[in-house]
Amino acid sequence: MKNCGLLYEEEAAIAQEFSLKDAWDKIIHADSVRRIAEDRVEKQTTSFTGTRSGKRWELSISVSSFAEAILNGCDDVEQA
């Protein structure tokens, strides 16, 4: 999913794109969730963190952008 967040995994030195399935898996299996509020930022970020096979990960997403991406995907399926 492009442009709605970043996935950081301990073994990867950089943030990476993620699929809808990756996002759902991280949301379901998160150990903690926190809302990151910043002044003058239009779309606030929610951070989900957890571990997989003993390695830490963090998914930071704009929930509104994530929901918009899902709706766009639904529109694409309906139009196909």
Backbone atoms as SQL, in Angstrom:
CREATE TABLE atoms (id INTEGER PRIMARY KEY, chain TEXT, resi INTEGER, resn TEXT, atom TEXT, x REAL, y REAL, z REAL);
INSERT INTO atoms VALUES
  (1, 'A', 1, 'MET', 'N', 0.851, -1.165, 0.000),
  (2, 'A', 1, 'MET', 'CA', 0.000, 0.000, 0.000),
  (3, 'A', 1, 'MET', 'C', 0.897, 1.229, 0.000),
  (4, 'A', 2, 'LYS', 'N', 0.735, 2.018, -1.009),
  (5, 'A', 2, 'LYS', 'CA', 1.603, 3.183, -1.149),
  (6, 'A', 2, 'LYS', 'C', 0.987, 4.410, -0.494),
  (7, 'A', 3, 'ASN', 'N', 1.859, 5.235, 0.036),
  (8, 'A', 3, 'ASN', 'CA', 1.495, 6.566, 0.518),
  (9, 'A', 3, 'ASN', 'C', 0.530, 6.609, 1.699),
  (10, 'A', 4, 'CYS', 'N', 0.456, 5.549, 2.491),
  (11, 'A', 4, 'CYS', 'CA', -0.393, 5.652, 3.684),
  (12, 'A', 4, 'CYS', 'C', 0.382, 5.285, 4.946),
  (13, 'A', 5, 'GLY', 'N', 1.638, 4.872, 4.792),
  (14, 'A', 5, 'GLY', 'CA', 2.429, 4.559, 5.979),
  (15, 'A', 5, 'GLY', 'C', 3.730, 3.868, 5.639),
  (16, 'A', 6, 'LEU', 'N', 4.431, 3.484, 6.705),
  (17, 'A', 6, 'LEU', 'CA', 5.733, 2.831, 6.559),
  (18, 'A', 6, 'LEU', 'C', 5.822, 1.643, 7.509),
  (19, 'A', 7, 'LEU', 'N', 6.508, 0.601, 7.062),
  (20, 'A', 7, 'LEU', 'CA', 6.745, -0.574, 7.882),
  (21, 'A', 7, 'LEU', 'C', 8.240, -0.686, 8.127),
  (22, 'A', 8, 'TYR', 'N', 8.617, -0.668, 9.400),
  (23, 'A', 8, 'TYR', 'CA', 10.013, -0.825, 9.791),
  (24, 'A', 8, 'TYR', 'C', 10.160, -2.188, 10.446),
  (25, 'A', 9, 'GLU', 'N', 11.107, -2.985, 9.992),
  (26, 'A', 9, 'GLU', 'CA', 11.383, -4.261, 10.630),
  (27, 'A', 9, 'GLU', 'C', 12.826, -4.257, 11.093),
  (28, 'A', 10, 'GLU', 'N', 13.081, -4.900, 12.219),
  (29, 'A', 10, 'GLU', 'CA', 14.399, -4.848, 12.847),
  (30, 'A', 10, 'GLU', 'C', 15.526, -5.272, 11.903),
  (31, 'A', 11, 'GLU', 'N', 15.282, -6.297, 11.087),
  (32, 'A', 11, 'GLU', 'CA', 16.352, -6.756, 10.207),
  (33, 'A', 11, 'GLU', 'C', 16.548, -5.871, 8.977),
  (34, 'A', 12, 'ALA', 'N', 15.568, -5.027, 8.682),
  (35, 'A', 12, 'ALA', 'CA', 15.680, -4.126, 7.532),
  (36, 'A', 12, 'ALA', 'C', 16.117, -2.747, 8.018),
  (37, 'A', 13, 'ALA', 'N', 17.077, -2.185, 7.357),
  (38, 'A', 13, 'ALA', 'CA', 17.616, -0.886, 7.775),
  (39, 'A', 13, 'ALA', 'C', 16.740, 0.276, 7.320),
  (40, 'A', 14, 'ILE', 'N', 15.834, 0.013, 6.367),
  (41, 'A', 14, 'ILE', 'CA', 15.002, 1.093, 5.841),
  (42, 'A', 14, 'ILE', 'C', 13.522, 0.709, 5.925),
  (43, 'A', 15, 'ALA', 'N', 12.672, 1.701, 5.851),
  (44, 'A', 15, 'ALA', 'CA', 11.233, 1.466, 5.829),
  (45, 'A', 15, 'ALA', 'C', 10.861, 0.842, 4.487),
  (46, 'A', 16, 'GLN', 'N', 9.804, 0.073, 4.491),
  (47, 'A', 16, 'GLN', 'CA', 9.387, -0.594, 3.267),
  (48, 'A', 16, 'GLN', 'C', 7.892, -0.448, 3.037),
  (49, 'A', 17, 'GLU', 'N', 7.486, -0.627, 1.794),
  (50, 'A', 17, 'GLU', 'CA', 6.066, -0.631, 1.476),
  (51, 'A', 17, 'GLU', 'C', 5.473, -1.922, 2.024),
  (52, 'A', 18, 'PHE', 'N', 4.149, -1.959, 2.132),
  (53, 'A', 18, 'PHE', 'CA', 3.502, -3.138, 2.683),
  (54, 'A', 18, 'PHE', 'C', 2.183, -3.389, 1.970),
  (55, 'A', 19, 'SER', 'N', 1.739, -4.641, 2.023),
  (56, 'A', 19, 'SER', 'CA', 0.473, -5.017, 1.400),
  (57, 'A', 19, 'SER', 'C', -0.665, -4.837, 2.392),
  (58, 'A', 20, 'LEU', 'N', -1.884, -4.944, 1.905),
  (59, 'A', 20, 'LEU', 'CA', -3.054, -4.877, 2.772),
  (60, 'A', 20, 'LEU', 'C', -2.998, -6.004, 3.801),
  (61, 'A', 21, 'LYS', 'N', -2.593, -7.195, 3.374),
  (62, 'A', 21, 'LYS', 'CA', -2.474, -8.329, 4.294),
  (63, 'A', 21, 'LYS', 'C', -1.431, -8.048, 5.369),
  (64, 'A', 22, 'ASP', 'N', -0.283, -7.479, 4.974),
  (65, 'A', 22, 'ASP', 'CA', 0.749, -7.104, 5.964),
  (66, 'A', 22, 'ASP', 'C', 0.161, -6.161, 7.011),
  (67, 'A', 23, 'ALA', 'N', -0.585, -5.159, 6.548),
  (68, 'A', 23, 'ALA', 'CA', -1.155, -4.171, 7.468),
  (69, 'A', 23, 'ALA', 'C', -2.126, -4.836, 8.437),
  (70, 'A', 24, 'TRP', 'N', -3.028, -5.667, 7.919),
  (71, 'A', 24, 'TRP', 'CA', -3.986, -6.337, 8.808),
  (72, 'A', 24, 'TRP', 'C', -3.265, -7.232, 9.808),
  (73, 'A', 25, 'ASP', 'N', -2.267, -7.987, 9.347),
  (74, 'A', 25, 'ASP', 'CA', -1.501, -8.856, 10.255),
  (75, 'A', 25, 'ASP', 'C', -0.852, -8.043, 11.376),
  (76, 'A', 26, 'LYS', 'N', -0.254, -6.913, 11.034),
  (77, 'A', 26, 'LYS', 'CA', 0.419, -6.083, 12.037),
  (78, 'A', 26, 'LYS', 'C', -0.596, -5.481, 13.003),
  (79, 'A', 27, 'ILE', 'N', -1.736, -5.014, 12.491),
  (80, 'A', 27, 'ILE', 'CA', -2.763, -4.431, 13.352),
  (81, 'A', 27, 'ILE', 'C', -3.298, -5.485, 14.329),
  (82, 'A', 28, 'ILE', 'N', -3.582, -6.675, 13.834),
  (83, 'A', 28, 'ILE', 'CA', -4.121, -7.749, 14.672),
  (84, 'A', 28, 'ILE', 'C', -3.120, -8.201, 15.729),
  (85, 'A', 29, 'HIS', 'N', -1.847, -8.301, 15.365),
  (86, 'A', 29, 'HIS', 'CA', -0.831, -8.864, 16.253),
  (87, 'A', 29, 'HIS', 'C', -0.012, -7.824, 17.009),
  (88, 'A', 30, 'ALA', 'N', -0.399, -6.572, 16.954),
  (89, 'A', 30, 'ALA', 'CA', 0.358, -5.512, 17.635),
  (90, 'A', 30, 'ALA', 'C', 0.334, -5.702, 19.150),
  (91, 'A', 31, 'ASP', 'N', 1.488, -5.443, 19.768),
  (92, 'A', 31, 'ASP', 'CA', 1.588, -5.454, 21.231),
  (93, 'A', 31, 'ASP', 'C', 1.170, -4.104, 21.805),
  (94, 'A', 32, 'SER', 'N', 1.364, -3.041, 21.013),
  (95, 'A', 32, 'SER', 'CA', 0.972, -1.712, 21.481),
  (96, 'A', 32, 'SER', 'C', 0.551, -0.846, 20.303),
  (97, 'A', 33, 'VAL', 'N', -0.301, 0.115, 20.628),
  (98, 'A', 33, 'VAL', 'CA', -0.802, 1.072, 19.638),
  (99, 'A', 33, 'VAL', 'C', -0.705, 2.447, 20.268),
  (100, 'A', 34, 'ARG', 'N', -0.177, 3.406, 19.504),
  (101, 'A', 34, 'ARG', 'CA', -0.139, 4.772, 20.030),
  (102, 'A', 34, 'ARG', 'C', -0.425, 5.749, 18.903),
  (103, 'A', 35, 'ARG', 'N', -1.087, 6.796, 19.279),
  (104, 'A', 35, 'ARG', 'CA', -1.436, 7.862, 18.340),
  (105, 'A', 35, 'ARG', 'C', -0.366, 8.940, 18.447),
  (106, 'A', 36, 'ILE', 'N', 0.187, 9.322, 17.325),
  (107, 'A', 36, 'ILE', 'CA', 1.234, 10.341, 17.309),
  (108, 'A', 36, 'ILE', 'C', 0.604, 11.643, 16.830),
  (109, 'A', 37, 'ALA', 'N', 0.466, 12.587, 17.746),
  (110, 'A', 37, 'ALA', 'CA', -0.153, 13.870, 17.423),
  (111, 'A', 37, 'ALA', 'C', 0.931, 14.928, 17.265),
  (112, 'A', 38, 'GLU', 'N', 0.944, 15.547, 16.122),
  (113, 'A', 38, 'GLU', 'CA', 1.902, 16.608, 15.842),
  (114, 'A', 38, 'GLU', 'C', 1.143, 17.858, 15.417),
  (115, 'A', 39, 'ASP', 'N', 1.602, 18.985, 15.889),
  (116, 'A', 39, 'ASP', 'CA', 0.983, 20.246, 15.495),
  (117, 'A', 39, 'ASP', 'C', 1.156, 20.475, 13.992),
  (118, 'A', 40, 'ARG', 'N', 0.135, 21.040, 13.400),
  (119, 'A', 40, 'ARG', 'CA', 0.155, 21.431, 11.984),
  (120, 'A', 40, 'ARG', 'C', 0.345, 20.263, 11.008),
  (121, 'A', 41, 'VAL', 'N', 0.032, 19.043, 11.433),
  (122, 'A', 41, 'VAL', 'CA', 0.087, 17.892, 10.524),
  (123, 'A', 41, 'VAL', 'C', -1.348, 17.515, 10.197),
  (124, 'A', 42, 'GLU', 'N', -1.661, 17.536, 8.898),
  (125, 'A', 42, 'GLU', 'CA', -3.041, 17.312, 8.478),
  (126, 'A', 42, 'GLU', 'C', -3.524, 15.902, 8.796),
  (127, 'A', 43, 'LYS', 'N', -2.719, 14.909, 8.472),
  (128, 'A', 43, 'LYS', 'CA', -3.114, 13.515, 8.692),
  (129, 'A', 43, 'LYS', 'C', -2.242, 12.927, 9.790),
  (130, 'A', 44, 'GLN', 'N', -2.846, 12.724, 10.955),
  (131, 'A', 44, 'GLN', 'CA', -2.116, 12.188, 12.104),
  (132, 'A', 44, 'GLN', 'C', -1.730, 10.725, 11.853),
  (133, 'A', 45, 'THR', 'N', -0.746, 10.252, 12.589),
  (134, 'A', 45, 'THR', 'CA', -0.207, 8.913, 12.416),
  (135, 'A', 45, 'THR', 'C', -0.540, 8.034, 13.618),
  (136, 'A', 46, 'THR', 'N', -0.813, 6.772, 13.347),
  (137, 'A', 46, 'THR', 'CA', -0.981, 5.768, 14.393),
  (138, 'A', 46, 'THR', 'C', 0.132, 4.751, 14.228),
  (139, 'A', 47, 'SER', 'N', 0.771, 4.410, 15.333),
  (140, 'A', 47, 'SER', 'CA', 1.908, 3.497, 15.306),
  (141, 'A', 47, 'SER', 'C', 1.542, 2.192, 16.006),
  (142, 'A', 48, 'PHE', 'N', 1.711, 1.082, 15.311),
  (143, 'A', 48, 'PHE', 'CA', 1.492, -0.257, 15.853),
  (144, 'A', 48, 'PHE', 'C', 2.865, -0.911, 15.989),
  (145, 'A', 49, 'THR', 'N', 3.171, -1.495, 17.139),
  (146, 'A', 49, 'THR', 'CA', 4.464, -2.158, 17.326),
  (147, 'A', 49, 'THR', 'C', 4.259, -3.563, 17.861),
  (148, 'A', 50, 'GLY', 'N', 5.216, -4.430, 17.553),
  (149, 'A', 50, 'GLY', 'CA', 5.163, -5.807, 18.028),
  (150, 'A', 50, 'GLY', 'C', 6.440, -6.538, 17.690),
  (151, 'A', 51, 'THR', 'N', 6.403, -7.851, 17.825),
  (152, 'A', 51, 'THR', 'CA', 7.554, -8.688, 17.480),
  (153, 'A', 51, 'THR', 'C', 7.087, -9.855, 16.625),
  (154, 'A', 52, 'ARG', 'N', 7.999, -10.328, 15.802),
  (155, 'A', 52, 'ARG', 'CA', 7.769, -11.524, 14.995),
  (156, 'A', 52, 'ARG', 'C', 9.072, -12.297, 14.975),
  (157, 'A', 53, 'SER', 'N', 9.025, -13.517, 15.427),
  (158, 'A', 53, 'SER', 'CA', 10.223, -14.359, 15.515),
  (159, 'A', 53, 'SER', 'C', 11.319, -13.660, 16.312),
  (160, 'A', 54, 'GLY', 'N', 10.925, -12.964, 17.367),
  (161, 'A', 54, 'GLY', 'CA', 11.878, -12.290, 18.240),
  (162, 'A', 54, 'GLY', 'C', 12.431, -10.979, 17.710),
  (163, 'A', 55, 'LYS', 'N', 11.954, -10.525, 16.557),
  (164, 'A', 55, 'LYS', 'CA', 12.439, -9.268, 15.974),
  (165, 'A', 55, 'LYS', 'C', 11.335, -8.224, 16.022),
  (166, 'A', 56, 'ARG', 'N', 11.696, -7.000, 16.419),
  (167, 'A', 56, 'ARG', 'CA', 10.747, -5.915, 16.555),
  (168, 'A', 56, 'ARG', 'C', 10.340, -5.352, 15.193),
  (169, 'A', 57, 'TRP', 'N', 9.124, -4.888, 15.114),
  (170, 'A', 57, 'TRP', 'CA', 8.623, -4.195, 13.927),
  (171, 'A', 57, 'TRP', 'C', 7.741, -3.032, 14.378),
  (172, 'A', 58, 'GLU', 'N', 7.572, -2.084, 13.481),
  (173, 'A', 58, 'GLU', 'CA', 6.676, -0.946, 13.730),
  (174, 'A', 58, 'GLU', 'C', 5.986, -0.572, 12.427),
  (175, 'A', 59, 'LEU', 'N', 4.676, -0.491, 12.483),
  (176, 'A', 59, 'LEU', 'CA', 3.881, -0.040, 11.349),
  (177, 'A', 59, 'LEU', 'C', 3.311, 1.315, 11.725),
  (178, 'A', 60, 'SER', 'N', 3.674, 2.350, 10.993),
  (179, 'A', 60, 'SER', 'CA', 3.156, 3.701, 11.223),
  (180, 'A', 60, 'SER', 'C', 2.299, 4.065, 10.027),
  (181, 'A', 61, 'ILE', 'N', 1.022, 4.311, 10.297),
  (182, 'A', 61, 'ILE', 'CA', 0.107, 4.619, 9.199),
  (183, 'A', 61, 'ILE', 'C', -0.763, 5.826, 9.520),
  (184, 'A', 62, 'SER', 'N', -1.181, 6.476, 8.465),
  (185, 'A', 62, 'SER', 'CA', -2.247, 7.473, 8.563),
  (186, 'A', 62, 'SER', 'C', -3.532, 6.676, 8.377),
  (187, 'A', 63, 'VAL', 'N', -4.339, 6.588, 9.418),
  (188, 'A', 63, 'VAL', 'CA', -5.565, 5.788, 9.336),
  (189, 'A', 63, 'VAL', 'C', -6.479, 6.308, 8.238),
  (190, 'A', 64, 'SER', 'N', -6.581, 7.614, 8.088),
  (191, 'A', 64, 'SER', 'CA', -7.449, 8.159, 7.041),
  (192, 'A', 64, 'SER', 'C', -6.923, 7.798, 5.653),
  (193, 'A', 65, 'SER', 'N', -5.624, 7.854, 5.427),
  (194, 'A', 65, 'SER', 'CA', -5.050, 7.468, 4.130),
  (195, 'A', 65, 'SER', 'C', -5.193, 5.968, 3.895),
  (196, 'A', 66, 'PHE', 'N', -5.045, 5.179, 4.957),
  (197, 'A', 66, 'PHE', 'CA', -5.206, 3.731, 4.873),
  (198, 'A', 66, 'PHE', 'C', -6.643, 3.386, 4.458),
  (199, 'A', 67, 'ALA', 'N', -7.621, 4.014, 5.114),
  (200, 'A', 67, 'ALA', 'CA', -9.030, 3.780, 4.783),
  (201, 'A', 67, 'ALA', 'C', -9.326, 4.209, 3.345),
  (202, 'A', 68, 'GLU', 'N', -8.748, 5.325, 2.926),
  (203, 'A', 68, 'GLU', 'CA', -8.932, 5.811, 1.556),
  (204, 'A', 68, 'GLU', 'C', -8.359, 4.809, 0.544),
  (205, 'A', 69, 'ALA', 'N', -7.203, 4.229, 0.852),
  (206, 'A', 69, 'ALA', 'CA', -6.581, 3.233, -0.027),
  (207, 'A', 69, 'ALA', 'C', -7.462, 1.985, -0.135),
  (208, 'A', 70, 'ILE', 'N', -8.064, 1.581, 0.976),
  (209, 'A', 70, 'ILE', 'CA', -8.965, 0.426, 0.955),
  (210, 'A', 70, 'ILE', 'C', -10.189, 0.724, 0.089),
  (211, 'A', 71, 'LEU', 'N', -10.772, 1.905, 0.270),
  (212, 'A', 71, 'LEU', 'CA', -11.943, 2.270, -0.535),
  (213, 'A', 71, 'LEU', 'C', -11.606, 2.350, -2.016),
  (214, 'A', 72, 'ASN', 'N', -10.440, 2.884, -2.349),
  (215, 'A', 72, 'ASN', 'CA', -10.013, 2.927, -3.755),
  (216, 'A', 72, 'ASN', 'C', -9.851, 1.517, -4.308),
  (217, 'A', 73, 'GLY', 'N', -9.317, 0.618, -3.495),
  (218, 'A', 73, 'GLY', 'CA', -9.176, -0.779, -3.922),
  (219, 'A', 73, 'GLY', 'C', -10.527, -1.427, -4.161),
  (220, 'A', 74, 'CYS', 'N', -11.491, -1.118, -3.299),
  (221, 'A', 74, 'CYS', 'CA', -12.865, -1.641, -3.480),
  (222, 'A', 74, 'CYS', 'C', -13.469, -1.115, -4.776),
  (223, 'A', 75, 'ASP', 'N', -13.258, 0.170, -5.048),
  (224, 'A', 75, 'ASP', 'CA', -13.757, 0.755, -6.304),
  (225, 'A', 75, 'ASP', 'C', -13.148, 0.055, -7.505),
  (226, 'A', 76, 'ASP', 'N', -11.848, -0.228, -7.443),
  (227, 'A', 76, 'ASP', 'CA', -11.171, -0.923, -8.552),
  (228, 'A', 76, 'ASP', 'C', -11.785, -2.307, -8.791),
  (229, 'A', 77, 'VAL', 'N', -12.087, -3.016, -7.702),
  (230, 'A', 77, 'VAL', 'CA', -12.683, -4.356, -7.819),
  (231, 'A', 77, 'VAL', 'C', -14.081, -4.260, -8.418),
  (232, 'A', 78, 'GLU', 'N', -14.876, -3.296, -7.967),
  (233, 'A', 78, 'GLU', 'CA', -16.233, -3.130, -8.487),
  (234, 'A', 78, 'GLU', 'C', -16.249, -2.770, -9.967),
  (235, 'A', 79, 'GLN', 'N', -15.249, -2.019, -10.419),
  (236, 'A', 79, 'GLN', 'CA', -15.198, -1.591, -11.803),
  (237, 'A', 79, 'GLN', 'C', -14.639, -2.671, -12.735),
  (238, 'A', 80, 'ALA', 'N', -14.024, -3.683, -12.168),
  (239, 'A', 80, 'ALA', 'CA', -13.404, -4.755, -12.983),
  (240, 'A', 80, 'ALA', 'C', -14.443, -5.715, -13.505);
